[in-house]
Amino acid sequence: MSETDHRRESRDRYQAVLRTVAHQTSPNQLPGARPMTIRLLQATQGQHSHDDVDSSIQAAVSNGDLLRWRDKDGHVCLTLCNEPDLKRLAQHIAEELEDSDQLARVNQMLAEVRDDG
């Protein structure tokens, strides 16, 4: 596989991960998707290996496209870093989790997203 093909595949996988998180966190669902769910959905569609999906998740978190947080059971969840999704997450954390540290982090990310817009 050429370097160009590899970059294209990585970009496509990254975008597929973001789309899957978006589908798993629609307004009628909880504001976060578990990484395991994202891995399984990508693997069952035969698109990508678990390790490749994990790499894309990590890259999306590092790039500020996904926010990693913990639900009331301590499970890691992922939320897209856009204004509507972060607002939903902030409301969820304030009402359901009552976790001031996580809420502060979400509000900080929300402020950054607004500044970029």
N, C-alpha and C positions, 0 to 999 in steps of 0.2 A: 504494500500500500504506500502510495506516495505521501509526502508531507502535506500536500494540499488536500488529499483525500482524508488524511488523518485529522487535519484541522476542521474540515467540513463535517466529518463524523462527530467530532467533539462538540462543535457548535450545535449540530442537530440534536445531540443527546441532551445538552444543556437546555435547549429550548423545550425539548420534550419533558424534561423534569419540571420546568416552570409551568408548562401547560397542565401537567398532571396535578401539581399542587393547586393550581387554579380550579381545576375541576373538582378536587376533593375538598375545597374550602368555599364552595359557592355559598351565597347568602342563606340558604336553607340548611346549611351544615355548620359544624363547629368551625371556628376561624383558623384551625391548624390541622395539618396532616402529618401523620407519623412517617418518618423516613422508611420504616419497614413497609408501609403501604405503598409508597412511591416505588420502592425497589421491586416489590411483588408485581405491581401493575406493569412496570416496564419489562420485567422478565417474562411475565405470562404473555405479553404481546410479542415476545420473541425479539424485542428490539435490542436490549442491552444487558450486559452482565451486571450482577449486583455490585461488583467492585467499580465498574465504570459509572454506574448510577451514583454510588457513594462519592466518587471523585467529582461528578457534576454537582451534587448537592453541596459538597465542601466548597467548590469554586463559587457557586451561587451565593453561599453565605459570606464568603470572603469578599465577593464583589458587591455585596449589599443588595442583592436581588431577593434573597430569602433571609428571614429572621428565624433563628432557632430559639425556642423557649420551652418551658416545662408545664405540662398540664397538672391538674389536681392530684393525679396519681404518680407524678414524677416522670412521666414519659416525655421524651423529646418530641416536639412538634415543630412544623415548619409553616411559615406564613409568608406570602408574597409581600415585598416591601413597596406597596403602593398605598396611596392615601385611604381609599375605601377599606381595604383589608386591614390596615393597621388601626383604623378607627374601630372596626368591629372587634379586633383583638384587644384593644385598650378597654373597650366596654366589657368584654368577656372577662378580662383579668380583674377589673374593678368590681364586677358583680359576682363572679363565680369563684375566683381564686383569692381575692383580697390580698394580693402579693404586691406590696408597694415597690419592691426592688424591680420586679419584672415590669410593672406598670411604668416606672420611671424610664426603663430602657426602651419600651415601646414608644413612649411619648417623645423620647430623644430621637428615635429613628423616624417618627412621624414628622418631627420638626425638620430633620434633614431632608426628607422626601419633599416636603413643602418648599424648602429653600432651593432645591434643584429644579422645581417646576417653574 
